[in-house]
């Protein structure tokens, strides 16, 4: 299977999102891939728009089963969440559980006016929760033994990669 170019998807998403922005919109990327995508989108959307990074490690519903992720990152939300229009960005929408965790985390900071979701790839057919993205770069159907990962090279260029689970 050939995956689409991640940089192209970021540009297409930004073009689709830009007309929907309001002065109340803030951009929030989910670690790790969503943060990378949001950083690139931020420059294309509005460099003056408030933006932040969200770590959902403590909000995952499998935390008690798999423990703390070794790479916990600091959440950085340098704006009030209360009453804001949140544009939440993730790299791959798969089961919906990460997005649910992100929404729970955001509500701990305040009650947003609304949350819209933008994803580079919607992995169709494997949803476990009734969550769908408002903005989708591409859809993909991937066998259960594979995952789609967003990787970033030393130059900051994004690329989608298929990974076999062992």
C-alpha positions in Angstrom: 0.0 0.0 0.0 1.2 3.5 -0.9 0.5 6.2 1.6 -0.1 9.8 0.6 2.5 12.5 1.1 2.1 13.9 4.6 3.3 17.4 3.6 0.7 17.6 0.8 -2.0 16.5 3.3 -1.0 19.2 5.8 -1.3 21.8 3.0 -4.7 20.5 1.8 -6.0 20.4 5.3 -4.9 24.0 6.0 -6.6 25.1 2.8 -9.8 23.4 3.8 -9.7 24.7 7.4 -8.7 28.3 6.7 -12.1 29.6 5.6 -13.7 28.2 8.7 -11.4 30.0 11.2 -12.8 32.7 13.5 -11.1 35.1 15.9 -12.1 32.7 18.6 -10.2 29.7 17.1 -7.2 28.2 18.7 -5.0 25.3 17.4 -4.1 22.3 19.6 -1.9 19.5 18.4 -1.9 16.0 20.1 1.5 14.6 20.8 3.4 13.5 18.9 2.3 13.5 15.3 -0.6 15.9 15.8 1.8 18.4 17.3 4.1 18.1 14.2 1.2 18.5 11.8 -0.3 21.4 13.8 3.0 23.2 13.8 3.2 23.1 10.0 -0.5 24.0 9.7 -0.1 26.9 12.0 2.2 28.7 9.6 -0.2 28.1 6.7 -3.4 29.1 8.6 -2.5 32.1 10.7 0.9 32.6 12.4 -0.9 34.9 15.0 -3.5 32.3 15.9 -2.9 31.0 19.5 -1.7 27.4 19.4 -0.7 24.7 21.9 0.4 21.1 22.5 -1.6 18.4 24.4 -0.3 15.3 26.0 -3.0 12.7 26.7 -0.8 10.1 28.5 -2.7 10.4 31.8 -6.1 10.4 30.1 -5.8 7.2 28.1 -8.3 4.4 29.1 -5.5 1.8 28.9 -3.2 3.7 31.3 -3.7 1.1 34.1 -3.0 -1.7 31.6 0.1 -0.4 29.7 1.4 2.1 32.3 2.9 5.5 31.6 4.4 6.2 28.2 8.1 6.6 28.4 7.9 9.9 26.5 5.5 12.0 28.4 5.6 15.6 27.1 4.4 18.7 28.8 1.0 20.0 27.8 1.3 23.7 26.7 -1.9 25.6 26.3 -0.9 29.3 26.5 -4.5 30.6 26.2 -7.9 30.1 28.0 -9.7 27.0 26.8 -13.0 28.3 28.3 -15.3 29.4 25.5 -12.8 28.9 22.7 -13.2 27.2 19.4 -10.6 24.4 19.6 -9.2 23.0 16.4 -7.7 19.7 17.6 -5.1 18.1 15.3 -4.0 14.4 15.2 -2.0 12.5 12.7 -4.1 9.3 12.5 -7.7 8.7 13.6 -7.9 5.0 14.4 -10.1 3.7 17.2 -11.2 7.1 18.5 -9.8 6.5 22.0 -7.0 9.1 21.7 -9.4 11.8 20.6 -11.7 10.9 23.5 -8.7 11.2 25.9 -7.8 14.6 24.3 -11.3 15.9 24.8 -11.3 14.8 28.5 -7.9 16.6 28.9 -9.2 19.8 27.3 -12.2 19.9 29.6 -9.9 19.8 32.6 -8.7 23.2 31.4 -12.1 24.7 30.8 -15.3 24.3 28.7 -14.6 25.0 25.0 -17.4 26.5 22.9 -16.7 23.7 20.4 -14.1 21.2 19.4 -13.4 20.4 15.8 -11.0 17.6 14.7 -8.5 17.6 11.9 -6.6 14.4 11.0 -4.1 13.7 8.3 -5.4 10.1 7.9 -8.7 8.5 8.9 -8.1 4.8 9.3 -11.5 3.6 8.2 -13.2 0.5 9.5 -11.5 0.2 12.9 -13.4 2.8 15.0 -14.3 1.7 18.6 -15.9 5.0 19.6 -18.4 7.2 17.7 -15.9 9.8 16.8 -15.3 11.3 13.4 -13.1 14.1 12.0 -14.4 17.4 10.7 -11.4 17.7 8.4 -9.6 14.6 6.8 -6.5 14.7 4.6 -6.9 11.1 3.4 -8.6 7.9 4.3 -6.9 4.5 4.4 -7.9 0.9 5.1 -5.0 -0.9 6.7 -4.8 -4.6 7.9 -5.0 -5.1 11.6 -1.4 -6.2 11.8 -0.2 -2.7 10.6 -0.3 0.8 11.9 0.2 4.1 10.2 2.9 6.3 11.9 3.8 9.9 11.1 7.6 10.4 11.3 9.7 13.5 11.1 13.2 13.6 9.7 16.0 15.8 10.9 15.0 18.5 8.4 11.5 18.6 9.9 9.9 17.0 6.9 6.9 14.8 7.7 6.3 11.3 6.2 3.6 8.7 6.7 5.0 5.1 7.3 3.4 1.7 7.5 4.6 -0.3 10.5 4.1 -4.1 11.0 3.2 -5.1 14.5 5.0 -8.1 15.8 
